[in-house]
Amino acid sequence: MRRLQTALFATSMVLASTLAVSGSQAAEGAEAVDQVLPRRASPTQRPAGLGLDRPSSEPASTIPTAADLNTEAARWRATVGRRLASLSDAATEGPVQKPAASAEEIRALELELQRLTSEARDVADVGIAVRELESGAPLFSFHADQALNPASNHKLLTAVAAAELLGAEYRFTTEVRLDGDTLVLVGDGDPSLQVEDLEALAARTIRAGIDLSAITSIAADDTAFTARRFGPGYSSDGPGWSYLAPSGALSLQFNTVTVSVRAAGAGQPARVAVDPPSAHIVVENHATTGRRDRVSVQTFARGDQTVVEVRGTVRSAVRERRRITDPASFTASTFAMALAASSGSAPLPVHRAAASDQAELVTQHDSDPLPEVLSAALVFSNNFTSEQVLRTLGRRMSAEPGSWRNGHVALERFWAAIGRDKRELTFENASGYSRAGRLTADAIVALLALTQRPDGQAKALLPMLPAAGRQGTMRNRLPRARGRVRAKTGTLSGASALSGLVVSRSGGRALGFSILVNGKLTARRSRRLQDRLVMALVHHLD
């Protein structure tokens, strides 16, 4: 039931942000969470924050001594180190095996794929890689070593690296601690925390025997991550699009709220409701009931609060999803209201503070296992989830607060461990919401191949890739594949990607593929080309 609720919520984010795309992009049905980015002066330049350039808002990384590490941090650092070494050992094992397909079958496939790509070569850069996953044998390569913008296919790198280094059983933990006369809500970077989870935490806090009459406040502890909320490539400007939500160690409901605007009497002020209700949210309603639905909703920061400003006219009802501005304050304020509802008392005041060493654990919420948490990023292409997971990976590897800097270092070490050339990867952020990010088609297929390792952690990600014609961003793609294709989409203006797996009818054979298209080909034509190429792979297996 929980996964269904999360899926429905994520779907609403996709639909809401799709409406934000204007003009031809909307007509092309561009992937919602990968919307049109503001153009940079030189898309080919590496912007500040790429590579190991230190973002100005984050302190320089230091190597902690043994005395600086607590037991959990030291254990995690050692665990990630062992898993990197194991991946490095596996990368040097044995030669590629003989392909299961015959030479004639492979040649026929090559000719068909070349024919299908011929019409796109004059207007776009195309990179294609196809590999038999069981044998490791390459079946087709077309500019597969050319680093292209993968859009949201970059999420595959973040997901596979996190699964391999953190483990398929990794869970995020949100704690309630008692620190003198203060209850401290301690965040662990959970991307999947929902309002019902906070309500359950509040109920368990009451059942634990906490005397709320002796509690003076609730503190929000988000020190597991650095203070920076927007990663490289993101902007805090704009009306508060949900697909550009901020990141924080203590976050709730993808750091977004639903704003409902309903008509009242003619000429009367519209009715505005925000879900979830929170003292962190301030509504400024300038909308009136009119003859048409023409509503503008934006969110912006005012101190440590999020202002929801509503303007325009509403004839019936309008719903928009917008991001909040301060994740920790939003989450703690919502917890305060849940605690008040459970106890029948007034909401406690909220402030930001770290739990002391003397704080006692009252109760905690554990997330679903990591692969299920990552399903939001893979099935619905949720940007926020990928950024949270990257910062968590950086934190666990470095024993420092999670940041984009140490997350990038973790990805670099993972990349080297699996034997990939650093020139194949240009990193800006974890989600692929970037004009600067680059990957090769061959490298993406190598990532997918890791999901086939019997003793690997990434194999748990396979069920989380959306099935063609059935789920998420693949719901309306490749219906004739009859569920035999699982793939990750990616769409930005000027970049389209599709990478995944095709299985035989019996399930005994699987092909990994990656199709990257950059250039002037429209999103609709790019998707048509990708779908035709994938169906050629289906027919090849048949």
N, C-alpha and C positions, 0 to 999 in steps of 0.2 A: 504494500500500500504506500509506504514511504517513497519508494522509487517511482511509483506512478505519480504521486503528488509533485515530486521534484521534476519529473519529465514534463508534466503539464505546465508547471511554472516556467521551466526553461522554454517551452514552446511559446508561451505568452511573451517572453522576452524577444524571441525571434520575430514574432508577428509585430510587436510594438516597434522594434527597431527597423523592420522592413519599411514601415510607413514613413520613417525618417529619411529614406533615400529619395532623392528628387530626380525628376526627368528621366533620361534614358536608363539610368541604373535601376530605377524602380521597374521600368518596363522590362528590363532584362532579368528581373527576379534575382538581383545580386544577393549573395549569402548575407543574411542580416547582420551578423556580428562582425563582418569584415567589410564595413561600409567604405564608401569613397573617402579617401584620405586627402587632407589638404596637400597640394603639390609643393614639393621643395624646389629650391632653385636648381639643384643638381642632384637628381635621384641616384646617380651613380656614386656620389661621394659618401663616405662613411660619416654619419653624423656623430655629434658628441654623445658619448655613452656607449659606442660600439667598442668591440674588442675589450681591452682592459682599461680603457679610459675611465677614470673615476668620475661618476656623477658629482656635481658640485655640492649637492645637498647631503651627500653621504660621506662619513669619515673614511680615511684610508684604512684598508684592512691591515690587521696585525695578526701575528701568529701567537696564539695564547700559550702560555707555559702550562705544565702539568698542574701547577697550583691554581691556575685560573679555571680549570675544568671541573665541573661537578661530575658525579658518576654517570648520569644519563648522557651528558654531552660527550664524555670520553668514550663511552660505549658505542654511541652512534658514529662517532668519527672513526673508530676502529672498524665498525661493521661496514661502513661505506668503503673504507680502504681495502678491506678483504674482498668485497664484491667487485671493485675495480680491478683488482689483481686477477680474480677469477675470470672476468670478461676478457682481460688481456690474454690469459692463457688459452681461452676458447678461440680467440681470434687467430691464433697461430696453429690450430689443429688442422691436419690433413688437407689434401688437395680437393678441388671440386670434383664431384663424381660425374659419371657419364649421364647425360640427360635420358629421361624415360622416353621422350619423343624421338622418332626416327629422323634422320637427316632430311628425308623428303617432307615430313610433316613440318619441321622447323623452317625449311625453305619456303613452303607454301604460306606459312604464317608471316614470314618476313615480307614476302611479296604483297600480301594483303595489307599489312600495316603500313608499308611504304606507299601503297596506292592511296590509302585513306588519309595519310598525312600530306600528300603532295599538294593539295589545294591550299593548305595553310602556310606553307613554307615561305611564300613571298610576302606575307603580311604579319608574321609572328615568329618569335623564337620558340621552338618546340623541343622539349627534352623528354625522351621516353626510355624507360628501362623495363624489361620483363624478365623474370627469373623463375625457374622451377625451384620451389622452396625446399623440397625434399632432397634433391641432388645438389642444389646450389648452382646449377648450370644456367648461364645466361641464354635466353632464347631470342631476344631482340634488343638492340641498342641504337638509339638515334639521338645524337648529341646528349647522351646520358651523363656525360661528365661536365656539361655546361652548367654552371651555377646560375639558377634562375630564381625569381621571386616565387616562393611556394605558397604565399598567403597562409591560410589556416592549416595547410599541411605541416607547417612548423610545429603545430601542436603534437604531431606524432613523435617528434624528437623529444619534446618535454615529457610526454607520457611514458615513452619507452625508457628513457633515462631514469625517471622517477620510480617506475615499477622495478627496474633492475637494481637500483641502488638503495631504495627504501624498502622494497619487498612488497609482495602482493598482499600481505596481511597487515601492512601499515595502517594505523588508524590515527586520526586527529583527536585530541582530547581537549575539551573545554571544562575548566574546573571552577568550582565555587569554594573559596577559602575564607576562613574566619581569621581576621587579623585585628585583634583587640576588639574595638567596637565597630569594626568595618567589615562588610562582606566584600570580598574581592573576586571579580569575575576575570579569570585568567584565560587568555586566548592562546591557541596553539597553531593558528593559521588555517583553521578548518574552512574550506571553501563551501561546504555543504550545510552549514548550520542554518536551521530554519526556526521560525517562531514557535512551532510546536515543541522543538527541542528545548528552547528556553522555558517554555511553560512547564515541561516535565522537570527541568532542573529546579525551577521555583517550587514545584510541589514536593520534590524530594528534599529540598532545603528545609521546608516546613516540617516534613516528617522526621527529619534528622534531629528535631528538638531545638532548633535555633530560636531564641527568644528575641523576636524582632523589636520588642519594646526597648531592648538594650542596644540595638544597632542604630548608629547615627547616620550612616551613609553607605553607598555602594561605590567601590572603586573599580575602574576599568584598567586592567593590566594588559597592554598590547606590546610589551617589550620583547616578545619573541621575534618581532620584525623591527627593522629600522623605521624611523618616522616617515620616510618618504612614501607617498601614497600612489603616485603615478609613475609608471616605469618609462623607460626610453620609448619614444614614438607616440606616447599618449599625451593628451592635452587636458588641462583643467578648464578650458574655455567651452563655450557652446551652451546649449539649453539643458545639458545634463543627460545625454543619451545613456540608456541603460547598458549598452554594450561597451561603454567606456567607464565603467564603475571603478572607483578607487580600490586599492588593496590595503589590507591591514591584518595584523595577527588576530584581532578580535573583530570578526565580521559576521554579518547576518543577512540571509535572504539575498545572496549575491550583491549585497550593498545597494539594493534598489527598493523602491516603494511603488505601489500601484496608486495612481491618483484617479479617482472617479469624479466626474463632473456631470451633474444631472440638472435638468430643467426644473424650474419652480413655476410660479405664475408669470404671465406675460410681463416683461419689463422688470421682473424681480431679480435680485441676485441669484446666481446659480448656487446649487448645493454642492459642496466639495468635501470629499472624504478621502483620507489617506490610510492605506493598509500596508504594514501594521501601524496602529496608532502609537505615537511615541512622543514624549516630552521633548525629544530632540528635534521634532519637526514643527515648524511654524508655517501656517498657511496664510498667504496673502491673496484673497479672492477679489478680483476685479471683473469677473465674468458675470454676464447677465443672461437671462432667458430671452432668446430671440427666434428668428425665423429659420436659422440654419446652424448647423454644427460647424463652427469655425473657432476652435479653442486653441490657445497657445499655453503650453505648460512648460515651465522651466524650473530648475533647482539651482541654488547657489548658496555659498557659505556666508553666514553672518556670525562671526565669533566661532563658537563651537557648535552652532546649530545649523540645520539645513532649512533654508527657506524654500517653500513651494509656492511659486507665483503663478496664478491662473488669470488669463485675460481672454477677451473675446466673447462670443455668444454661443449658446447651446440650445438646440431645439429639442433634443431627446436625452441622449446620454453619450458621454465620451469617456474612454479609459486610456490612460497613458502610463507607461512605466518610465521612471526616471531614477537616476542615481542619487544617493545621499553624498554628503561631503566629508563626514567624520565618522569612519566605521566604528571606532571604539565607543564614542559617545552614543551613537545610534543603538548599538547592541546593548550597552549597559542600561540605557534609558528604557529600552523595550523590556529588558529583564526586570527592572524596577517595577514596571507596570504589571508584569506577570506575577511577581512576588506579592504585590499589593492585592491583586485579584485573588490569589490563593489564600491570603491571610485575612482579607477583609480590612486591610489597613490602608493608610495613605502611602503613595509612592515615596520611597526614600530619595534624597538628593544624590546626584551622581557626580563623580569627579574622576580624573585620571591619576592613577598611582600604581606603582609596582607592589606586589605582595612582598612582605618581609620574609626573612628566613624563618621566623617564628610562626608564620601563618599556618593554620591547621586545615587540612583538606576536609570539607564537609560532604561534597558529592561531585560527580563529574558526568559529562556526556561524552561517549565515544562515537565517532563517526562510523559509517560503513567502511569496509576495507577500501584501500586506495583505488583499485580498478573501478569499483562502483562510483566512487567520488569522481573519477576521471571521465565517467560516462557523459557528464554534462559538457565537457570539453570536446569529446569525440563525437557524440551523437548530435548535439545541438550547437557545437562550435562555440561554447561559452568562453570568452576571453578571460574573464575574471578567474575562473577555476585554474587555468594554465598559469597565470601569474602567481597565484597563491602557492601552487605546487612547486614552481621554480624556486620561490623564496624559501620554502620549507626545505627543499633539497640543498640549497646553499647553506642554510642554517645547520642542517645535520652533518654536512661534510666539514664545515669550518668551525663548528662550536661557537659561532658568533650570531648575532641577530640576523635573520634572513633578509637579504637584499638582492637587487638585480645583479650587483657586482659579484657576490660570492655564488649566486645561482649560475651566473655565466661561467665562472671558474669550474663549477661542478660539471656543467655541460661540456666544457673543453676537455676535462679529464676523462669523462665518459667517452667522448668522441675519439680521443687518442687510444683509450683502452680497447675499443672495438676495431681499431686499426684503420680509421678513416683519415684521409688527408685533410689538414686544417684549411686548405684552400677551397674545399667543397662547402664550407660553412661560413656564413656571415650572420652574426647574431645581433639583434637589437632588443627583442623582448621574447617572452615565452609563447605568445599566442600567434605570432605571425601578422599582427596588425602593424604592418611596417612596409615602407617603400624600400628600405635598405636591406631587409633580410634576404638571404640567399641559401639555397640548398641545391644539390644535384639530384636528378631522378635516380641515379644509381645509388646514391647514399640513402635515399628514402626507402628503396627496396631492401637495402641492407638492414635498415631498422626494422622493417616488416619481417625480415628473415629471423630476427631475434625472437619473434613471437612463436617460432617453431621449435626452439630449443627445449627438449623434454625436461631438462633440469633448470630452465630459466624462469625468471619471475614474470617476464613480459608476456608469457603465453596467456596469462589471465586477462590480458587486454582484448583478446580476439572477440569475445562475446560483447565487448563494449563498443566495437566499431558498428556503425549503423548498417543494417541490412538494406540492400537496394530494393526500392519499391515498397518499403515497410516502415522505416524509422527516420526520425529527425531530418537532417538536411538531405538524406537519400530517399526520403519518402516518395518523391515524384520522379525518381530517376531509375532507369533500367528495370521496369516492371517485368520485361520478358526474361530477365535473368532468374526469376523465380527464387529469390533468396540465396542464390549461389554466389553473390558478390557482396562483400563487406568492404566499405571504403570510406575514406575521409575526404570531404570536399574542401575547397578553398577558393574564395572569390574576392578580389579587389579590383578596382578600376585598372585595367591593363594587365591583370594577372589572374589566371584560373588554373586550378590544380585538382587532380583526382588521383588518389593513391590507395591501394588496398590489396585484397586477395580475391581470386576467382578459384572456386573448387569444382572438381568434377562431380558428376551426378552421384557417384558412389561415395564421394568424400575422400577417396584414396589419393588424389593428386590435387596439388594447389599451386597456383602461380601468384607470385607477387608482382605488382605493377605500379608504376608511377608515371603520370602524364602531366607535365608542366607546360603551360602555354602563357607566354608573355608577349605583349605587343598590341597591335591594333585590332585583332580579332575580337568581336563583341563577346560578351559573356555567354549569350545564347549559342553562338556558333562554336565557341570553345567547348561548351558542355555537349553539344551535338557531336563534335569530333571525338571527345573523350568517351562518350557512350558508344559510339560506333567501334572505337578501338577495343573497348572492353568486351563488347558482344563478339568481336572477332576472336578474343581469347576464350570466351565461352564456347564458341563453335570449335575452336582448336581442341579443347578438352573433350568435346563430344566426339 
